[in-house]
Amino acid sequence: MVRLSSNATNMSYMFWNYQVLTTIPLFDTSSTINMSQMFWGCNKVESGALALYQQASSQANPPTNHSQTFRNCGSNTTTGAAELAQIPSGWK
């Protein structure tokens, strides 16, 4: 897990349209409220989106704003697109 800060409440747009990202690491999202559009357009992502979604959505206080967090994330890769298909539409 990547530790940015356990106090980070806003991660929106953090990697928006970051075209070279291929793997999403697990972040400490325990205090995060806003993950909207965090990985929007990261279409070369091959792995990590599903694991981060599962972690964030299952924590005691999941993010309240997660619209389009994974929009088009991994869409140009076979494994990324397969992960994206498993994430609920409210997150993409």
PDB file of N, CA, C and O in Angstrom, chain B, residues numbered from 101:
ATOM      1  N   MET B 101       0.843  -1.176   0.000  1.00  0.00           N
ATOM      2  CA  MET B 101       0.000   0.000   0.000  1.00  0.00           C
ATOM      3  C   MET B 101       0.889   1.240   0.000  1.00  0.00           C
ATOM      4  O   MET B 101       1.853   1.321   0.761  1.00  0.00           O
ATOM      5  N   VAL B 102       0.564   2.190  -0.845  1.00  0.00           N
ATOM      6  CA  VAL B 102       1.284   3.451  -0.908  1.00  0.00           C
ATOM      7  C   VAL B 102       0.715   4.375   0.159  1.00  0.00           C
ATOM      8  O   VAL B 102      -0.500   4.561   0.229  1.00  0.00           O
ATOM      9  N   ARG B 103       1.564   4.948   0.979  1.00  0.00           N
ATOM     10  CA  ARG B 103       1.100   5.832   2.037  1.00  0.00           C
ATOM     11  C   ARG B 103       1.368   7.269   1.630  1.00  0.00           C
ATOM     12  O   ARG B 103       2.482   7.770   1.783  1.00  0.00           O
ATOM     13  N   LEU B 104       0.348   7.925   1.114  1.00  0.00           N
ATOM     14  CA  LEU B 104       0.456   9.352   0.841  1.00  0.00           C
ATOM     15  C   LEU B 104       0.284  10.088   2.160  1.00  0.00           C
ATOM     16  O   LEU B 104       1.149  10.848   2.595  1.00  0.00           O
ATOM     17  N   SER B 105      -0.842   9.841   2.772  1.00  0.00           N
ATOM     18  CA  SER B 105      -1.164  10.367   4.085  1.00  0.00           C
ATOM     19  C   SER B 105      -2.494   9.763   4.473  1.00  0.00           C
ATOM     20  O   SER B 105      -3.431   9.749   3.675  1.00  0.00           O
ATOM     21  N   SER B 106      -2.582   9.276   5.668  1.00  0.00           N
ATOM     22  CA  SER B 106      -3.854   8.709   6.088  1.00  0.00           C
ATOM     23  C   SER B 106      -4.875   9.805   6.329  1.00  0.00           C
ATOM     24  O   SER B 106      -6.041   9.510   6.591  1.00  0.00           O
ATOM     25  N   ASN B 107      -4.464  11.066   6.246  1.00  0.00           N
ATOM     26  CA  ASN B 107      -5.361  12.198   6.457  1.00  0.00           C
ATOM     27  C   ASN B 107      -5.858  12.821   5.158  1.00  0.00           C
ATOM     28  O   ASN B 107      -6.634  13.776   5.199  1.00  0.00           O
ATOM     29  N   ALA B 108      -5.441  12.315   4.029  1.00  0.00           N
ATOM     30  CA  ALA B 108      -5.853  12.894   2.748  1.00  0.00           C
ATOM     31  C   ALA B 108      -7.354  12.702   2.557  1.00  0.00           C
ATOM     32  O   ALA B 108      -7.834  11.570   2.500  1.00  0.00           O
ATOM     33  N   THR B 109      -8.095  13.801   2.459  1.00  0.00           N
ATOM     34  CA  THR B 109      -9.548  13.709   2.287  1.00  0.00           C
ATOM     35  C   THR B 109      -9.978  13.920   0.842  1.00  0.00           C
ATOM     36  O   THR B 109     -11.061  13.480   0.456  1.00  0.00           O
ATOM     37  N   ASN B 110      -9.159  14.577   0.042  1.00  0.00           N
ATOM     38  CA  ASN B 110      -9.528  14.873  -1.338  1.00  0.00           C
ATOM     39  C   ASN B 110      -8.451  14.350  -2.285  1.00  0.00           C
ATOM     40  O   ASN B 110      -7.330  14.858  -2.311  1.00  0.00           O
ATOM     41  N   MET B 111      -8.806  13.337  -3.055  1.00  0.00           N
ATOM     42  CA  MET B 111      -7.887  12.775  -4.053  1.00  0.00           C
ATOM     43  C   MET B 111      -8.433  12.967  -5.471  1.00  0.00           C
ATOM     44  O   MET B 111      -7.955  12.332  -6.411  1.00  0.00           O
ATOM     45  N   SER B 112      -9.417  13.828  -5.623  1.00  0.00           N
ATOM     46  CA  SER B 112     -10.023  14.027  -6.935  1.00  0.00           C
ATOM     47  C   SER B 112      -8.994  14.555  -7.932  1.00  0.00           C
ATOM     48  O   SER B 112      -8.134  15.368  -7.593  1.00  0.00           O
ATOM     49  N   TYR B 113      -9.104  14.079  -9.152  1.00  0.00           N
ATOM     50  CA  TYR B 113      -8.243  14.487 -10.280  1.00  0.00           C
ATOM     51  C   TYR B 113      -6.760  14.168 -10.074  1.00  0.00           C
ATOM     52  O   TYR B 113      -5.930  14.654 -10.842  1.00  0.00           O
ATOM     53  N   MET B 114      -6.407  13.385  -9.086  1.00  0.00           N
ATOM     54  CA  MET B 114      -4.999  13.140  -8.755  1.00  0.00           C
ATOM     55  C   MET B 114      -4.188  12.630  -9.944  1.00  0.00           C
ATOM     56  O   MET B 114      -3.072  13.095 -10.176  1.00  0.00           O
ATOM     57  N   PHE B 115      -4.737  11.684 -10.694  1.00  0.00           N
ATOM     58  CA  PHE B 115      -4.038  11.123 -11.850  1.00  0.00           C
ATOM     59  C   PHE B 115      -4.844  11.297 -13.130  1.00  0.00           C
ATOM     60  O   PHE B 115      -4.684  10.521 -14.072  1.00  0.00           O
ATOM     61  N   TRP B 116      -5.692  12.290 -13.174  1.00  0.00           N
ATOM     62  CA  TRP B 116      -6.586  12.534 -14.298  1.00  0.00           C
ATOM     63  C   TRP B 116      -5.808  12.565 -15.606  1.00  0.00           C
ATOM     64  O   TRP B 116      -4.869  13.344 -15.769  1.00  0.00           O
ATOM     65  N   ASN B 117      -6.218  11.698 -16.541  1.00  0.00           N
ATOM     66  CA  ASN B 117      -5.653  11.638 -17.888  1.00  0.00           C
ATOM     67  C   ASN B 117      -4.143  11.386 -17.914  1.00  0.00           C
ATOM     68  O   ASN B 117      -3.452  11.808 -18.841  1.00  0.00           O
ATOM     69  N   TYR B 118      -3.647  10.706 -16.904  1.00  0.00           N
ATOM     70  CA  TYR B 118      -2.220  10.365 -16.823  1.00  0.00           C
ATOM     71  C   TYR B 118      -1.977   9.165 -17.724  1.00  0.00           C
ATOM     72  O   TYR B 118      -2.202   8.027 -17.311  1.00  0.00           O
ATOM     73  N   GLN B 119      -1.531   9.396 -18.917  1.00  0.00           N
ATOM     74  CA  GLN B 119      -1.471   8.403 -19.989  1.00  0.00           C
ATOM     75  C   GLN B 119      -0.407   7.328 -19.821  1.00  0.00           C
ATOM     76  O   GLN B 119      -0.464   6.319 -20.524  1.00  0.00           O
ATOM     77  N   VAL B 120       0.550   7.492 -18.935  1.00  0.00           N
ATOM     78  CA  VAL B 120       1.603   6.482 -18.791  1.00  0.00           C
ATOM     79  C   VAL B 120       1.373   5.534 -17.617  1.00  0.00           C
ATOM     80  O   VAL B 120       2.133   4.583 -17.439  1.00  0.00           O
ATOM     81  N   LEU B 121       0.354   5.774 -16.828  1.00  0.00           N
ATOM     82  CA  LEU B 121       0.071   4.921 -15.674  1.00  0.00           C
ATOM     83  C   LEU B 121      -0.420   3.551 -16.138  1.00  0.00           C
ATOM     84  O   LEU B 121      -1.391   3.463 -16.889  1.00  0.00           O
ATOM     85  N   THR B 122       0.246   2.482 -15.695  1.00  0.00           N
ATOM     86  CA  THR B 122      -0.160   1.130 -16.074  1.00  0.00           C
ATOM     87  C   THR B 122      -0.645   0.302 -14.890  1.00  0.00           C
ATOM     88  O   THR B 122      -1.347  -0.692 -15.078  1.00  0.00           O
ATOM     89  N   THR B 123      -0.282   0.698 -13.681  1.00  0.00           N
ATOM     90  CA  THR B 123      -0.698  -0.022 -12.479  1.00  0.00           C
ATOM     91  C   THR B 123      -1.127   0.979 -11.414  1.00  0.00           C
ATOM     92  O   THR B 123      -0.422   1.951 -11.141  1.00  0.00           O
ATOM     93  N   ILE B 124      -2.285   0.735 -10.818  1.00  0.00           N
ATOM     94  CA  ILE B 124      -2.762   1.588  -9.733  1.00  0.00           C
ATOM     95  C   ILE B 124      -2.371   0.931  -8.413  1.00  0.00           C
ATOM     96  O   ILE B 124      -2.805  -0.184  -8.127  1.00  0.00           O
ATOM     97  N   PRO B 125      -1.562   1.603  -7.613  1.00  0.00           N
ATOM     98  CA  PRO B 125      -1.199   1.020  -6.312  1.00  0.00           C
ATOM     99  C   PRO B 125      -2.344   1.211  -5.312  1.00  0.00           C
ATOM    100  O   PRO B 125      -3.230   2.041  -5.518  1.00  0.00           O
ATOM    101  N   LEU B 126      -2.314   0.443  -4.243  1.00  0.00           N
ATOM    102  CA  LEU B 126      -3.294   0.653  -3.177  1.00  0.00           C
ATOM    103  C   LEU B 126      -2.874   1.863  -2.361  1.00  0.00           C
ATOM    104  O   LEU B 126      -1.746   1.934  -1.873  1.00  0.00           O
ATOM    105  N   PHE B 127      -3.772   2.797  -2.219  1.00  0.00           N
ATOM    106  CA  PHE B 127      -3.544   3.987  -1.420  1.00  0.00           C
ATOM    107  C   PHE B 127      -4.270   3.832  -0.090  1.00  0.00           C
ATOM    108  O   PHE B 127      -5.243   3.083   0.001  1.00  0.00           O
ATOM    109  N   ASP B 128      -3.814   4.525   0.928  1.00  0.00           N
ATOM    110  CA  ASP B 128      -4.557   4.581   2.178  1.00  0.00           C
ATOM    111  C   ASP B 128      -5.697   5.567   1.959  1.00  0.00           C
ATOM    112  O   ASP B 128      -5.477   6.777   1.906  1.00  0.00           O
ATOM    113  N   THR B 129      -6.905   5.053   1.834  1.00  0.00           N
ATOM    114  CA  THR B 129      -8.078   5.893   1.572  1.00  0.00           C
ATOM    115  C   THR B 129      -8.995   5.979   2.784  1.00  0.00           C
ATOM    116  O   THR B 129     -10.162   6.347   2.655  1.00  0.00           O
ATOM    117  N   SER B 130      -8.479   5.646   3.949  1.00  0.00           N
ATOM    118  CA  SER B 130      -9.319   5.578   5.148  1.00  0.00           C
ATOM    119  C   SER B 130      -9.954   6.912   5.536  1.00  0.00           C
ATOM    120  O   SER B 130     -10.998   6.923   6.187  1.00  0.00           O
ATOM    121  N   SER B 131      -9.351   8.023   5.155  1.00  0.00           N
ATOM    122  CA  SER B 131      -9.924   9.344   5.461  1.00  0.00           C
ATOM    123  C   SER B 131     -10.460  10.057   4.225  1.00  0.00           C
ATOM    124  O   SER B 131     -10.953  11.181   4.320  1.00  0.00           O
ATOM    125  N   THR B 132     -10.366   9.418   3.080  1.00  0.00           N
ATOM    126  CA  THR B 132     -10.727  10.058   1.824  1.00  0.00           C
ATOM    127  C   THR B 132     -12.238  10.175   1.654  1.00  0.00           C
ATOM    128  O   THR B 132     -12.971   9.198   1.808  1.00  0.00           O
ATOM    129  N   ILE B 133     -12.682  11.365   1.341  1.00  0.00           N
ATOM    130  CA  ILE B 133     -14.092  11.650   1.090  1.00  0.00           C
ATOM    131  C   ILE B 133     -14.342  11.766  -0.414  1.00  0.00           C
ATOM    132  O   ILE B 133     -15.386  11.336  -0.905  1.00  0.00           O
ATOM    133  N   ASN B 134     -13.393  12.342  -1.140  1.00  0.00           N
ATOM    134  CA  ASN B 134     -13.580  12.645  -2.560  1.00  0.00           C
ATOM    135  C   ASN B 134     -12.527  11.939  -3.416  1.00  0.00           C
ATOM    136  O   ASN B 134     -11.338  12.250  -3.343  1.00  0.00           O
ATOM    137  N   MET B 135     -12.986  10.988  -4.225  1.00  0.00           N
ATOM    138  CA  MET B 135     -12.113  10.305  -5.187  1.00  0.00           C
ATOM    139  C   MET B 135     -12.591  10.545  -6.613  1.00  0.00           C
ATOM    140  O   MET B 135     -12.181   9.834  -7.530  1.00  0.00           O
ATOM    141  N   SER B 136     -13.449  11.531  -6.808  1.00  0.00           N
ATOM    142  CA  SER B 136     -14.031  11.746  -8.133  1.00  0.00           C
ATOM    143  C   SER B 136     -12.960  12.010  -9.182  1.00  0.00           C
ATOM    144  O   SER B 136     -12.026  12.781  -8.965  1.00  0.00           O
ATOM    145  N   GLN B 137     -13.118  11.363 -10.302  1.00  0.00           N
ATOM    146  CA  GLN B 137     -12.275  11.530 -11.484  1.00  0.00           C
ATOM    147  C   GLN B 137     -10.785  11.313 -11.212  1.00  0.00           C
ATOM    148  O   GLN B 137      -9.934  11.839 -11.929  1.00  0.00           O
ATOM    149  N   MET B 138     -10.485  10.552 -10.194  1.00  0.00           N
ATOM    150  CA  MET B 138      -9.099  10.319  -9.783  1.00  0.00           C
ATOM    151  C   MET B 138      -8.256   9.671 -10.889  1.00  0.00           C
ATOM    152  O   MET B 138      -7.106  10.056 -11.099  1.00  0.00           O
ATOM    153  N   PHE B 139      -8.824   8.696 -11.588  1.00  0.00           N
ATOM    154  CA  PHE B 139      -8.083   7.987 -12.643  1.00  0.00           C
ATOM    155  C   PHE B 139      -8.764   8.108 -14.012  1.00  0.00           C
ATOM    156  O   PHE B 139      -8.538   7.278 -14.892  1.00  0.00           O
ATOM    157  N   TRP B 140      -9.573   9.114 -14.185  1.00  0.00           N
ATOM    158  CA  TRP B 140     -10.283   9.317 -15.442  1.00  0.00           C
ATOM    159  C   TRP B 140      -9.272   9.422 -16.588  1.00  0.00           C
ATOM    160  O   TRP B 140      -8.329  10.211 -16.527  1.00  0.00           O
ATOM    161  N   GLY B 141      -9.480   8.629 -17.611  1.00  0.00           N
ATOM    162  CA  GLY B 141      -8.648   8.718 -18.807  1.00  0.00           C
ATOM    163  C   GLY B 141      -7.320   7.989 -18.726  1.00  0.00           C
ATOM    164  O   GLY B 141      -6.525   8.068 -19.663  1.00  0.00           O
ATOM    165  N   CYS B 142      -7.058   7.292 -17.649  1.00  0.00           N
ATOM    166  CA  CYS B 142      -5.811   6.517 -17.542  1.00  0.00           C
ATOM    167  C   CYS B 142      -6.018   5.199 -18.285  1.00  0.00           C
ATOM    168  O   CYS B 142      -6.078   4.129 -17.679  1.00  0.00           O
ATOM    169  N   ASN B 143      -6.122   5.300 -19.590  1.00  0.00           N
ATOM    170  CA  ASN B 143      -6.570   4.171 -20.404  1.00  0.00           C
ATOM    171  C   ASN B 143      -5.544   3.060 -20.601  1.00  0.00           C
ATOM    172  O   ASN B 143      -5.865   2.035 -21.201  1.00  0.00           O
ATOM    173  N   LYS B 144      -4.331   3.237 -20.116  1.00  0.00           N
ATOM    174  CA  LYS B 144      -3.310   2.188 -20.239  1.00  0.00           C
ATOM    175  C   LYS B 144      -3.164   1.352 -18.965  1.00  0.00           C
ATOM    176  O   LYS B 144      -2.306   0.471 -18.897  1.00  0.00           O
ATOM    177  N   VAL B 145      -3.988   1.622 -17.968  1.00  0.00           N
ATOM    178  CA  VAL B 145      -3.927   0.868 -16.712  1.00  0.00           C
ATOM    179  C   VAL B 145      -4.294  -0.591 -16.972  1.00  0.00           C
ATOM    180  O   VAL B 145      -5.331  -0.888 -17.565  1.00  0.00           O
ATOM    181  N   GLU B 146      -3.437  -1.484 -16.524  1.00  0.00           N
ATOM    182  CA  GLU B 146      -3.660  -2.914 -16.690  1.00  0.00           C
ATOM    183  C   GLU B 146      -4.136  -3.581 -15.408  1.00  0.00           C
ATOM    184  O   GLU B 146      -4.796  -4.618 -15.462  1.00  0.00           O
ATOM    185  N   SER B 147      -3.812  -3.003 -14.260  1.00  0.00           N
ATOM    186  CA  SER B 147      -4.201  -3.638 -13.000  1.00  0.00           C
ATOM    187  C   SER B 147      -4.273  -2.611 -11.865  1.00  0.00           C
ATOM    188  O   SER B 147      -3.723  -1.513 -11.944  1.00  0.00           O
ATOM    189  N   GLY B 148      -4.968  -3.020 -10.818  1.00  0.00           N
ATOM    190  CA  GLY B 148      -5.038  -2.208  -9.606  1.00  0.00           C
ATOM    191  C   GLY B 148      -6.351  -1.490  -9.389  1.00  0.00           C
ATOM    192  O   GLY B 148      -6.690  -1.179  -8.247  1.00  0.00           O
ATOM    193  N   ALA B 149      -7.102  -1.214 -10.441  1.00  0.00           N
ATOM    194  CA  ALA B 149      -8.356  -0.466 -10.296  1.00  0.00           C
ATOM    195  C   ALA B 149      -9.360  -1.238  -9.443  1.00  0.00           C
ATOM    196  O   ALA B 149      -9.983  -0.670  -8.546  1.00  0.00           O
ATOM    197  N   LEU B 150      -9.513  -2.510  -9.719  1.00  0.00           N
ATOM    198  CA  LEU B 150     -10.479  -3.318  -8.976  1.00  0.00           C
ATOM    199  C   LEU B 150     -10.087  -3.430  -7.500  1.00  0.00           C
ATOM    200  O   LEU B 150     -10.943  -3.319  -6.622  1.00  0.00           O
ATOM    201  N   ALA B 151      -8.824  -3.644  -7.228  1.00  0.00           N
ATOM    202  CA  ALA B 151      -8.357  -3.757  -5.836  1.00  0.00           C
ATOM    203  C   ALA B 151      -8.579  -2.455  -5.076  1.00  0.00           C
ATOM    204  O   ALA B 151      -9.000  -2.480  -3.919  1.00  0.00           O
ATOM    205  N   LEU B 152      -8.302  -1.320  -5.710  1.00  0.00           N
ATOM    206  CA  LEU B 152      -8.512  -0.038  -5.032  1.00  0.00           C
ATOM    207  C   LEU B 152      -9.993   0.214  -4.806  1.00  0.00           C
ATOM    208  O   LEU B 152     -10.384   0.694  -3.742  1.00  0.00           O
ATOM    209  N   TYR B 153     -10.820  -0.103  -5.791  1.00  0.00           N
ATOM    210  CA  TYR B 153     -12.269   0.035  -5.611  1.00  0.00           C
ATOM    211  C   TYR B 153     -12.744  -0.833  -4.440  1.00  0.00           C
ATOM    212  O   TYR B 153     -13.481  -0.357  -3.576  1.00  0.00           O
ATOM    213  N   GLN B 154     -12.327  -2.092  -4.408  1.00  0.00           N
ATOM    214  CA  GLN B 154     -12.764  -3.005  -3.349  1.00  0.00           C
ATOM    215  C   GLN B 154     -12.338  -2.500  -1.969  1.00  0.00           C
ATOM    216  O   GLN B 154     -13.112  -2.558  -1.013  1.00  0.00           O
ATOM    217  N   GLN B 155     -11.126  -2.015  -1.877  1.00  0.00           N
ATOM    218  CA  GLN B 155     -10.633  -1.485  -0.604  1.00  0.00           C
ATOM    219  C   GLN B 155     -11.434  -0.260  -0.181  1.00  0.00           C
ATOM    220  O   GLN B 155     -11.934  -0.204   0.942  1.00  0.00           O
ATOM    221  N   ALA B 156     -11.556   0.705  -1.057  1.00  0.00           N
ATOM    222  CA  ALA B 156     -12.217   1.973  -0.720  1.00  0.00           C
ATOM    223  C   ALA B 156     -13.699   1.785  -0.407  1.00  0.00           C
ATOM    224  O   ALA B 156     -14.225   2.394   0.524  1.00  0.00           O
ATOM    225  N   SER B 157     -14.361   0.949  -1.182  1.00  0.00           N
ATOM    226  CA  SER B 157     -15.805   0.789  -0.990  1.00  0.00           C
ATOM    227  C   SER B 157     -16.159  -0.056   0.230  1.00  0.00           C
ATOM    228  O   SER B 157     -17.292   0.004   0.708  1.00  0.00           O
ATOM    229  N   SER B 158     -15.217  -0.836   0.739  1.00  0.00           N
ATOM    230  CA  SER B 158     -15.520  -1.710   1.868  1.00  0.00           C
ATOM    231  C   SER B 158     -15.015  -1.173   3.211  1.00  0.00           C
ATOM    232  O   SER B 158     -15.238  -1.801   4.246  1.00  0.00           O
ATOM    233  N   GLN B 159     -14.349  -0.036   3.207  1.00  0.00           N
ATOM    234  CA  GLN B 159     -13.852   0.494   4.475  1.00  0.00           C
ATOM    235  C   GLN B 159     -15.005   1.053   5.310  1.00  0.00           C
ATOM    236  O   GLN B 159     -16.103   1.263   4.796  1.00  0.00           O
ATOM    237  N   ALA B 160     -14.755   1.290   6.586  1.00  0.00           N
ATOM    238  CA  ALA B 160     -15.794   1.734   7.518  1.00  0.00           C
ATOM    239  C   ALA B 160     -16.510   2.989   7.033  1.00  0.00           C
ATOM    240  O   ALA B 160     -17.730   3.094   7.159  1.00  0.00           O
ATOM    241  N   ASN B 161     -15.771   3.929   6.486  1.00  0.00           N
ATOM    242  CA  ASN B 161     -16.346   5.169   5.937  1.00  0.00           C
ATOM    243  C   ASN B 161     -15.888   5.317   4.496  1.00  0.00           C
ATOM    244  O   ASN B 161     -14.893   5.991   4.232  1.00  0.00           O
ATOM    245  N   PRO B 162     -16.598   4.698   3.559  1.00  0.00           N
ATOM    246  CA  PRO B 162     -16.175   4.789   2.156  1.00  0.00           C
ATOM    247  C   PRO B 162     -16.314   6.218   1.626  1.00  0.00           C
ATOM    248  O   PRO B 162     -17.095   7.002   2.165  1.00  0.00           O
ATOM    249  N   PRO B 163     -15.574   6.556   0.592  1.00  0.00           N
ATOM    250  CA  PRO B 163     -15.677   7.892   0.001  1.00  0.00           C
ATOM    251  C   PRO B 163     -17.114   8.200  -0.416  1.00  0.00           C
ATOM    252  O   PRO B 163     -17.796   7.353  -0.992  1.00  0.00           O
ATOM    253  N   THR B 164     -17.560   9.400  -0.126  1.00  0.00           N
ATOM    254  CA  THR B 164     -18.924   9.788  -0.486  1.00  0.00           C
ATOM    255  C   THR B 164     -19.004  10.330  -1.905  1.00  0.00           C
ATOM    256  O   THR B 164     -20.074  10.302  -2.513  1.00  0.00           O
ATOM    257  N   ASN B 165     -17.899  10.820  -2.442  1.00  0.00           N
ATOM    258  CA  ASN B 165     -17.876  11.296  -3.820  1.00  0.00           C
ATOM    259  C   ASN B 165     -16.870  10.453  -4.590  1.00  0.00           C
ATOM    260  O   ASN B 165     -15.659  10.582  -4.411  1.00  0.00           O
ATOM    261  N   HIS B 166     -17.395   9.592  -5.446  1.00  0.00           N
ATOM    262  CA  HIS B 166     -16.540   8.716  -6.238  1.00  0.00           C
ATOM    263  C   HIS B 166     -17.007   8.663  -7.690  1.00  0.00           C
ATOM    264  O   HIS B 166     -16.727   7.700  -8.404  1.00  0.00           O
ATOM    265  N   SER B 167     -17.716   9.700  -8.120  1.00  0.00           N
ATOM    266  CA  SER B 167     -18.216   9.698  -9.498  1.00  0.00           C
ATOM    267  C   SER B 167     -17.059   9.741 -10.489  1.00  0.00           C
ATOM    268  O   SER B 167     -16.138  10.547 -10.358  1.00  0.00           O
ATOM    269  N   GLN B 168     -17.125   8.880 -11.458  1.00  0.00           N
ATOM    270  CA  GLN B 168     -16.173   8.810 -12.568  1.00  0.00           C
ATOM    271  C   GLN B 168     -14.726   8.609 -12.113  1.00  0.00           C
ATOM    272  O   GLN B 168     -13.791   9.016 -12.803  1.00  0.00           O
ATOM    273  N   THR B 169     -14.547   7.984 -10.958  1.00  0.00           N
ATOM    274  CA  THR B 169     -13.191   7.701 -10.465  1.00  0.00           C
ATOM    275  C   THR B 169     -12.392   6.917 -11.490  1.00  0.00           C
ATOM    276  O   THR B 169     -11.220   7.213 -11.720  1.00  0.00           O
ATOM    277  N   PHE B 170     -13.017   5.917 -12.110  1.00  0.00           N
ATOM    278  CA  PHE B 170     -12.320   5.034 -13.045  1.00  0.00           C
ATOM    279  C   PHE B 170     -12.833   5.168 -14.478  1.00  0.00           C
ATOM    280  O   PHE B 170     -12.748   4.209 -15.245  1.00  0.00           O
ATOM    281  N   ARG B 171     -13.350   6.307 -14.849  1.00  0.00           N
ATOM    282  CA  ARG B 171     -13.881   6.485 -16.207  1.00  0.00           C
ATOM    283  C   ARG B 171     -12.779   6.296 -17.243  1.00  0.00           C
ATOM    284  O   ARG B 171     -11.747   6.964 -17.188  1.00  0.00           O
ATOM    285  N   ASN B 172     -13.000   5.392 -18.177  1.00  0.00           N
ATOM    286  CA  ASN B 172     -12.037   5.057 -19.242  1.00  0.00           C
ATOM    287  C   ASN B 172     -10.703   4.531 -18.712  1.00  0.00           C
ATOM    288  O   ASN B 172      -9.720   4.483 -19.451  1.00  0.00           O
ATOM    289  N   CYS B 173     -10.663   4.147 -17.465  1.00  0.00           N
ATOM    290  CA  CYS B 173      -9.441   3.605 -16.876  1.00  0.00           C
ATOM    291  C   CYS B 173      -9.223   2.188 -17.397  1.00  0.00           C
ATOM    292  O   CYS B 173     -10.086   1.326 -17.237  1.00  0.00           O
ATOM    293  N   GLY B 174      -8.082   1.951 -18.012  1.00  0.00           N
ATOM    294  CA  GLY B 174      -7.776   0.628 -18.542  1.00  0.00           C
ATOM    295  C   GLY B 174      -8.503   0.262 -19.811  1.00  0.00           C
ATOM    296  O   GLY B 174      -8.457  -0.893 -20.235  1.00  0.00           O
ATOM    297  N   SER B 175      -9.167   1.207 -20.421  1.00  0.00           N
ATOM    298  CA  SER B 175      -9.982   0.908 -21.603  1.00  0.00           C
ATOM    299  C   SER B 175      -9.171   0.459 -22.814  1.00  0.00           C
ATOM    300  O   SER B 175      -9.732  -0.146 -23.728  1.00  0.00           O
ATOM    301  N   ASN B 176      -7.879   0.732 -22.849  1.00  0.00           N
ATOM    302  CA  ASN B 176      -7.038   0.328 -23.982  1.00  0.00           C
ATOM    303  C   ASN B 176      -6.266  -0.962 -23.713  1.00  0.00           C
ATOM    304  O   ASN B 176      -5.393  -1.329 -24.499  1.00  0.00           O
ATOM    305  N   THR B 177      -6.572  -1.650 -22.623  1.00  0.00           N
ATOM    306  CA  THR B 177      -5.899  -2.904 -22.315  1.00  0.00           C
ATOM    307  C   THR B 177      -6.939  -3.981 -22.038  1.00  0.00           C
ATOM    308  O   THR B 177      -8.035  -3.682 -21.566  1.00  0.00           O
ATOM    309  N   THR B 178      -6.607  -5.203 -22.322  1.00  0.00           N
ATOM    310  CA  THR B 178      -7.536  -6.311 -22.102  1.00  0.00           C
ATOM    311  C   THR B 178      -7.779  -6.538 -20.613  1.00  0.00           C
ATOM    312  O   THR B 178      -8.927  -6.656 -20.184  1.00  0.00           O
ATOM    313  N   THR B 179      -6.709  -6.599 -19.824  1.00  0.00           N
ATOM    314  CA  THR B 179      -6.879  -6.860 -18.391  1.00  0.00           C
ATOM    315  C   THR B 179      -7.498  -5.667 -17.683  1.00  0.00           C
ATOM    316  O   THR B 179      -8.301  -5.847 -16.768  1.00  0.00           O
ATOM    317  N   GLY B 180      -7.146  -4.467 -18.081  1.00  0.00           N
ATOM    318  CA  GLY B 180      -7.738  -3.268 -17.484  1.00  0.00           C
ATOM    319  C   GLY B 180      -9.219  -3.159 -17.772  1.00  0.00           C
ATOM    320  O   GLY B 180     -10.005  -2.810 -16.891  1.00  0.00           O
ATOM    321  N   ALA B 181      -9.601  -3.455 -18.999  1.00  0.00           N
ATOM    322  CA  ALA B 181     -11.014  -3.408 -19.369  1.00  0.00           C
ATOM    323  C   ALA B 181     -11.807  -4.470 -18.603  1.00  0.00           C
ATOM    324  O   ALA B 181     -12.956  -4.237 -18.229  1.00  0.00           O
ATOM    325  N   ALA B 182     -11.196  -5.631 -18.371  1.00  0.00           N
ATOM    326  CA  ALA B 182     -11.865  -6.690 -17.602  1.00  0.00           C
ATOM    327  C   ALA B 182     -12.083  -6.249 -16.158  1.00  0.00           C
ATOM    328  O   ALA B 182     -13.133  -6.528 -15.579  1.00  0.00           O
ATOM    329  N   GLU B 183     -11.100  -5.560 -15.569  1.00  0.00           N
ATOM    330  CA  GLU B 183     -11.267  -5.032 -14.211  1.00  0.00           C
ATOM    331  C   GLU B 183     -12.352  -3.968 -14.191  1.00  0.00           C
ATOM    332  O   GLU B 183     -13.210  -3.966 -13.309  1.00  0.00           O
ATOM    333  N   LEU B 184     -12.314  -3.075 -15.151  1.00  0.00           N
ATOM    334  CA  LEU B 184     -13.290  -1.987 -15.217  1.00  0.00           C
ATOM    335  C   LEU B 184     -14.710  -2.533 -15.304  1.00  0.00           C
ATOM    336  O   LEU B 184     -15.635  -1.946 -14.741  1.00  0.00           O
ATOM    337  N   ALA B 185     -14.889  -3.631 -15.992  1.00  0.00           N
ATOM    338  CA  ALA B 185     -16.223  -4.230 -16.143  1.00  0.00           C
ATOM    339  C   ALA B 185     -16.781  -4.718 -14.805  1.00  0.00           C
ATOM    340  O   ALA B 185     -17.995  -4.863 -14.665  1.00  0.00           O
ATOM    341  N   GLN B 186     -15.919  -4.973 -13.822  1.00  0.00           N
ATOM    342  CA  GLN B 186     -16.347  -5.466 -12.522  1.00  0.00           C
ATOM    343  C   GLN B 186     -16.631  -4.357 -11.522  1.00  0.00           C
ATOM    344  O   GLN B 186     -17.107  -4.628 -10.419  1.00  0.00           O
ATOM    345  N   ILE B 187     -16.350  -3.121 -11.887  1.00  0.00           N
ATOM    346  CA  ILE B 187     -16.553  -1.985 -10.982  1.00  0.00           C
ATOM    347  C   ILE B 187     -17.921  -1.389 -11.278  1.00  0.00           C
ATOM    348  O   ILE B 187     -18.258  -1.162 -12.440  1.00  0.00           O
ATOM    349  N   PRO B 188     -18.720  -1.129 -10.235  1.00  0.00           N
ATOM    350  CA  PRO B 188     -20.061  -0.582 -10.444  1.00  0.00           C
ATOM    351  C   PRO B 188     -20.054   0.751 -11.207  1.00  0.00           C
ATOM    352  O   PRO B 188     -19.113   1.539 -11.105  1.00  0.00           O
ATOM    353  N   SER B 189     -21.112   0.977 -11.961  1.00  0.00           N
ATOM    354  CA  SER B 189     -21.195   2.164 -12.819  1.00  0.00           C
ATOM    355  C   SER B 189     -21.082   3.473 -12.049  1.00  0.00           C
ATOM    356  O   SER B 189     -20.648   4.470 -12.624  1.00  0.00           O
ATOM    357  N   GLY B 190     -21.446   3.511 -10.798  1.00  0.00           N
ATOM    358  CA  GLY B 190     -21.343   4.745 -10.014  1.00  0.00           C
ATOM    359  C   GLY B 190     -19.914   5.197  -9.800  1.00  0.00           C
ATOM    360  O   GLY B 190     -19.674   6.341  -9.414  1.00  0.00           O
ATOM    361  N   TRP B 191     -18.971   4.317 -10.046  1.00  0.00           N
ATOM    362  CA  TRP B 191     -17.554   4.640  -9.878  1.00  0.00           C
ATOM    363  C   TRP B 191     -16.868   4.908 -11.220  1.00  0.00           C
ATOM    364  O   TRP B 191     -15.690   5.261 -11.250  1.00  0.00           O
ATOM    365  N   LYS B 192     -17.596   4.742 -12.330  1.00  0.00           N
ATOM    366  CA  LYS B 192     -16.952   4.941 -13.633  1.00  0.00           C
ATOM    367  C   LYS B 192     -17.804   5.744 -14.586  1.00  0.00           C
ATOM    368  O   LYS B 192     -17.394   5.993 -15.720  1.00  0.00           O
TER     369      LYS B 192
END
